[in-house]
Amino acid sequence: MSCPSPTELSELNKRIWGKAETDPEVFRRWCQGFYFSSAEPTALIQDGGGPCAILAPVQAVILRDLLFSKKQSLTDLDGIDSSDLLISAILEIMVLVKCDSETTNWKWIYWSYADGDQSVVVDEPAEPDRFFRGLKTIEADSAEELHGIIMSLATELQSPLFSVFSIPFSSHMDYLNYAKVWPMKQNRSLTLFTAMRVTPYLFDRERTVSGIQLTGIMKQPRTGFLTLFEALHYCESGWYLKNPSYPVWILGSETHLTVLASPDLSLVSQDAYDQGSTATIHQAEVEFSRLSTDQDTNSGFIQCAKLGELLTSLSIPFTDQSLADALKQLDPENFGVILEEPFLQYFFPGEMANRRLAVQNFQIVHYNGLEKSNLDNQVRYQIGDAHLLDPTEELLEKEPVDQNPIHRCLRTKWPTIRIKWKTGRTPSLN
């Protein structure tokens, strides 16, 4: 066990907290422990604003583990060890964050008693300056060794604050890049903990904007991300974040992060990109978005002049005549633009038909770690029955569409979703 370099810690502290002196109130909120609700033994509690950037990704892994590894019903959690779930979730995030690093060992930062003073307890780790002086490093050469260390020092390690410091030391991430994540850069923090990459861009793969190449999400993550900001047309979550490997998503509002999950695996599909010579509808959506007139807002159309380029990128053969025939079908009014849905319907009719036959009813689970945002101030999972309307149902629907923030957020993935919550109360995103 060793102390981090004073230079390293000093530089990281300045960049994480944004100024020379740490705000005591912000620091106090980040020093809360990982602990579970008495009303919901596997749901983490958040005391105040800030730590959701760590708590939500950890809770997402816990829910995924419960639903798909342990295949556990959330209404019957007898015999489940919450501490084991927590340690496994933290370990998984550490392993995934480091997976692309060339380093062969992990470094976990923890706090220890300073100057032999035994009167200070870990749950109350003193003022910021003293806390920073007491930080120590534990090194592990394997995931198994790291798991053992975390288990043996669980009391010292169980705080969201330590994850903030441990990640750059394990991944050897450039401090300047890492610091851009904290404290309030929601997109960067979420792409780090879901796609294991620091980027402010939520779109798929790469885009060139005004001659500058921007890198977004490069592969399908285990946990997805849906955001109210997309419903407000400030950004776009790409296919990867909307279709993670498991049906578990972190939901972002203007100020907070919560989690949505479903036990229904048919809600997601495996990434077929680059797996064969035949273009898939997913590839078509990615390429269409790349060539879209306004990439920032995903306008949903391209210029007719780009149709040939789009077909070439998808390896779809065409002749001058077939291209002209397609343009007549896709732009009958000669407006000079092609809409995405007619394009997909024309070139991928089979896959579009399969989408209409996809799952229409499924159960969802929502988690919000703030007690004040839950019924009776008790953190509990909120269960809902979701239904996806087909076009006929949507036309005949007489009830007004619910504009509650969580429903607006979910419609960025399922435009026709309707939800009935078991408690009769719509969960809060804040």
GIKA-V337644 format. One record per residue. N is the residue number from 1. RES is the residue in one small letter. PSI is psi in degrees with one decimal (* if undefined). NEAR is the number of other C-alpha atoms within 8 Angstrom. Layout:
[[N	RES	PSI	NEAR] [N	RES	PSI	NEAR]]
This chain:
[[1	m	134.1	6] [2	s	165.9	6] [3	c	140.3	7] [4	p	152.0	9] [5	s	131.9	6] [6	p	-37.2	6] [7	t	-43.5	6] [8	e	-48.9	8] [9	l	-41.2	10] [10	s	-45.2	8] [11	e	-43.5	9] [12	l	-40.9	10] [13	n	-46.2	9] [14	k	-41.0	10] [15	r	-31.0	13] [16	i	-46.6	11] [17	w	-12.0	10] [18	g	-7.7	8] [19	k	169.4	7] [20	a	-41.3	6] [21	e	127.9	4] [22	t	134.4	9] [23	d	118.6	6] [24	p	-36.4	8] [25	e	-43.7	6] [26	v	-44.0	9] [27	f	-42.8	10] [28	r	-41.6	8] [29	r	-39.1	12] [30	w	-18.3	11] [31	c	1.5	12] [32	q	153.7	11] [33	g	172.2	8] [34	f	113.6	9] [35	y	158.2	6] [36	f	157.2	11] [37	s	138.9	13] [38	s	-24.7	5] [39	a	-18.5	7] [40	e	91.6	10] [41	p	-12.1	8] [42	t	12.0	8] [43	a	121.2	13] [44	l	146.6	12] [45	i	138.9	12] [46	q	123.6	12] [47	d	-36.3	8] [48	g	-174.8	7] [49	g	144.1	8] [50	g	-65.8	9] [51	p	-5.7	12] [52	c	-23.5	12] [53	a	-24.4	11] [54	i	-44.7	9] [55	l	-41.0	11] [56	a	-47.3	12] [57	p	-38.4	12] [58	v	-44.1	12] [59	q	-35.8	12] [60	a	-42.0	15] [61	v	-39.5	10] [62	i	-46.2	12] [63	l	-40.4	10] [64	r	-41.1	12] [65	d	-44.0	11] [66	l	-46.2	12] [67	l	-33.4	12] [68	f	-26.9	9] [69	s	-49.7	7] [70	k	-11.4	7] [71	k	50.5	8] [72	q	137.6	9] [73	s	134.6	8] [74	l	-10.0	7] [75	t	-4.0	4] [76	d	89.9	6] [77	l	26.2	8] [78	d	135.5	4] [79	g	-0.3	4] [80	i	129.5	5] [81	d	105.4	6] [82	s	-38.3	9] [83	s	-39.3	6] [84	d	-40.8	7] [85	l	-42.6	10] [86	l	-48.8	10] [87	i	-42.0	11] [88	s	-38.8	9] [89	a	-45.4	12] [90	i	-42.4	9] [91	l	-44.3	11] [92	e	-43.9	8] [93	i	-42.3	10] [94	m	-41.9	10] [95	v	-44.0	9] [96	l	-38.5	9] [97	v	-33.5	13] [98	k	-9.6	11] [99	c	-29.5	6] [100	d	3.4	7] [101	s	150.2	7] [102	e	-8.9	4] [103	t	154.2	7] [104	t	0.8	6] [105	n	164.3	9] [106	w	150.2	14] [107	k	123.9	12] [108	w	131.1	14] [109	i	130.7	12] [110	y	170.4	11] [111	w	137.9	12] [112	s	161.8	9] [113	y	134.5	11] [114	a	139.1	8] [115	d	28.5	4] [116	g	11.7	5] [117	d	106.4	7] [118	q	1.9	6] [119	s	-13.5	4] [120	v	127.8	9] [121	v	158.7	8] [122	v	-33.9	10] [123	d	-17.6	7] [124	e	79.4	7] [125	p	34.4	10] [126	a	-172.6	7] [127	e	161.7	7] [128	p	-47.8	9] [129	d	-43.3	6] [130	r	-36.7	9] [131	f	-47.4	11] [132	f	-36.2	8] [133	r	-25.0	7] [134	g	5.2	10] [135	l	137.0	12] [136	k	163.2	12] [137	t	135.1	12] [138	i	132.9	10] [139	e	145.0	10] [140	a	140.0	11] [141	d	-6.8	9] [142	s	163.9	9] [143	a	-35.6	10] [144	e	-40.8	6] [145	e	-40.2	9] [146	l	-40.7	13] [147	h	-43.9	11] [148	g	-39.9	8] [149	i	-44.5	9] [150	i	-40.1	10] [151	m	-40.1	8] [152	s	-24.5	6] [153	l	39.4	8] [154	a	-40.2	8] [155	t	-43.5	6] [156	e	-25.2	10] [157	l	-16.6	10] [158	q	74.9	9] [159	s	137.5	12] [160	p	-29.5	14] [161	l	-35.9	9] [162	f	-30.1	12] [163	s	-35.8	11] [164	v	-38.2	8] [165	f	-32.9	10] [166	s	-35.2	11] [167	i	-49.1	14] [168	p	-29.5	12] [169	f	-30.7	11] [170	s	-37.4	14] [171	s	-5.6	12] [172	h	35.9	8] [173	m	141.2	10] [174	d	127.5	7] [175	y	-37.1	10] [176	l	-43.4	7] [177	n	-43.1	9] [178	y	-40.3	11] [179	a	-23.2	10] [180	k	-17.9	10] [181	v	-34.3	13] [182	w	153.6	11] [183	p	-13.2	8] [184	m	18.5	5] [185	k	85.5	9] [186	q	-47.2	8] [187	n	-44.8	10] [188	r	-41.9	13] [189	s	-38.1	12] [190	l	-38.2	12] [191	t	-29.8	15] [192	l	-46.6	12] [193	f	-11.0	11] [194	t	-54.5	13] [195	a	1.9	13] [196	m	41.5	9] [197	r	134.3	10] [198	v	108.9	11] [199	t	142.1	12] [200	p	-5.2	8] [201	y	131.5	10] [202	l	-4.4	14] [203	f	169.3	12] [204	d	138.1	12] [205	r	-130.7	9] [206	e	150.5	11] [207	r	150.7	9] [208	t	119.2	8] [209	v	119.3	7] [210	s	38.5	4] [211	g	-0.8	5] [212	i	126.9	6] [213	q	123.3	8] [214	l	137.4	9] [215	t	125.7	10] [216	g	-133.9	13] [217	i	124.2	18] [218	m	-14.5	8] [219	k	166.6	8] [220	q	122.6	13] [221	p	170.2	11] [222	r	-32.2	10] [223	t	136.7	16] [224	g	-176.9	15] [225	f	122.2	13] [226	l	142.3	16] [227	t	142.2	12] [228	l	-26.1	14] [229	f	-28.2	12] [230	e	-39.8	13] [231	a	-27.9	11] [232	l	3.5	6] [233	h	32.4	8] [234	y	-21.5	9] [235	c	-179.6	9] [236	e	125.9	11] [237	s	127.3	13] [238	g	-176.6	11] [239	w	-40.2	10] [240	y	-47.9	14] [241	l	-25.7	15] [242	k	-18.7	12] [243	n	68.9	12] [244	p	175.1	16] [245	s	-28.2	11] [246	y	150.7	10] [247	p	66.9	15] [248	v	125.6	15] [249	w	140.9	14] [250	i	134.4	15] [251	l	131.4	14] [252	g	130.5	14] [253	s	-165.1	12] [254	e	-27.1	7] [255	t	-4.4	6] [256	h	162.1	10] [257	l	131.6	14] [258	t	-175.6	15] [259	v	140.2	14] [260	l	137.8	13] [261	a	162.3	13] [262	s	144.0	11] [263	p	-1.5	9] [264	d	103.2	8] [265	l	-18.0	8] [266	s	-7.5	6] [267	l	-15.6	7] [268	v	161.6	10] [269	s	154.1	8] [270	q	146.8	6] [271	d	123.5	5] [272	a	10.8	8] [273	y	130.7	8] [274	d	18.4	5] [275	q	-3.1	5] [276	g	172.4	7] [277	s	-18.7	6] [278	t	128.8	5] [279	a	143.4	10] [280	t	165.3	8] [281	i	-31.5	9] [282	h	-46.4	9] [283	q	-40.8	10] [284	a	-41.2	11] [285	e	-41.1	9] [286	v	-47.2	11] [287	e	-37.5	11] [288	f	-44.0	12] [289	s	-38.6	10] [290	r	-37.1	8] [291	l	1.2	10] [292	s	146.9	13] [293	t	-40.5	8] [294	d	93.2	7] [295	q	-29.7	10] [296	d	-33.5	7] [297	t	5.4	9] [298	n	66.8	9] [299	s	-22.3	8] [300	g	11.0	8] [301	f	158.5	11] [302	i	163.2	14] [303	q	144.0	11] [304	c	-32.6	10] [305	a	-17.3	6] [306	k	0.8	9] [307	l	-44.1	10] [308	g	-42.2	8] [309	e	-39.6	7] [310	l	-46.2	11] [311	l	-37.6	11] [312	t	-42.6	9] [313	s	-24.8	8] [314	l	4.2	10] [315	s	34.9	9] [316	i	115.3	8] [317	p	148.0	6] [318	f	158.6	7] [319	t	171.9	6] [320	d	-39.2	6] [321	q	-45.4	6] [322	s	-32.8	8] [323	l	-42.0	11] [324	a	-39.5	8] [325	d	-41.6	8] [326	a	-40.7	8] [327	l	-35.9	10] [328	k	-37.3	8] [329	q	-38.1	7] [330	l	-20.7	11] [331	d	64.4	12] [332	p	-24.6	8] [333	e	3.4	4] [334	n	42.8	6] [335	f	-13.9	6] [336	g	8.0	8] [337	v	156.3	10] [338	i	125.6	12] [339	l	151.8	10] [340	e	-48.4	11] [341	e	-46.6	6] [342	p	-35.5	9] [343	f	-48.1	10] [344	l	-39.1	12] [345	q	-35.5	9] [346	y	-44.9	8] [347	f	-17.8	6] [348	f	56.0	9] [349	p	-36.4	9] [350	g	-47.1	6] [351	e	-33.9	8] [352	m	-38.4	10] [353	a	-39.8	8] [354	n	-34.3	8] [355	r	-37.3	7] [356	r	-20.4	7] [357	l	2.4	7] [358	a	173.7	6] [359	v	135.1	7] [360	q	-22.1	8] [361	n	133.8	8] [362	f	161.1	10] [363	q	142.9	11] [364	i	154.9	12] [365	v	129.9	11] [366	h	139.4	12] [367	y	132.4	12] [368	n	118.0	16] [369	g	-9.8	12] [370	l	122.4	11] [371	e	-40.1	12] [372	k	-17.1	7] [373	s	2.8	11] [374	n	156.5	13] [375	l	132.2	7] [376	d	21.2	4] [377	n	32.8	8] [378	q	121.0	10] [379	v	116.1	17] [380	r	155.1	11] [381	y	136.0	10] [382	q	121.5	11] [383	i	137.8	11] [384	g	153.7	11] [385	d	118.2	12] [386	a	144.4	12] [387	h	132.7	10] [388	l	117.2	10] [389	l	140.4	11] [390	d	168.2	8] [391	p	-36.0	6] [392	t	-45.7	7] [393	e	-40.1	8] [394	e	-37.6	9] [395	l	-34.2	6] [396	l	-10.1	6] [397	e	131.2	6] [398	k	-24.4	4] [399	e	142.0	4] [400	p	146.2	4] [401	v	130.3	4] [402	d	123.9	6] [403	q	18.7	6] [404	n	143.3	7] [405	p	-40.9	10] [406	i	-36.7	10] [407	h	-37.6	11] [408	r	-39.6	12] [409	c	-46.1	15] [410	l	-25.8	11] [411	r	-11.0	11] [412	t	-20.4	11] [413	k	-43.7	8] [414	w	91.9	8] [415	p	-26.5	7] [416	t	22.2	9] [417	i	139.8	12] [418	r	139.9	9] [419	i	136.8	8] [420	k	116.3	8] [421	w	139.0	11] [422	k	-36.8	9] [423	t	-9.4	6] [424	g	2.8	6] [425	r	127.4	6] [426	t	127.2	6] [427	p	156.4	9] [428	s	141.5	9] [429	l	-12.8	12] [430	n	*	10]]
